[in-house]
């Protein structure tokens, strides 16, 4: 599959944008545009914020906040997994050490 840049048309808040991206990332771009469009519609439909630029900034801030929370959860899970792997490794080491002592 060619990874040459291709033009992709995305529609956000009833406005069309042409975006260049590698062909292999086309689906991800379209999915991202759908998520952004939904978030911006949600903000616009709340009626509290007016203007495309302000709606875009609020959507970006909300999505950045979501990303930071997801990264914090990932770090916490990574720490938990590392701790569990260390415990398992220690148990294996102990079991192997006990087996070697019995063989002597």
Secondary structure, DSSP 4 states (H G I P E B T S, - for coil): ----EEEEEEEETTEEEEEEEEGGGHHHHHHHHHHHHHHHHHHHHHSS--SHHHHHHHHHHHHHHHHHHHHHHHHHHHHHHHHHHHHHHHHHHHHHHHHHHHH-
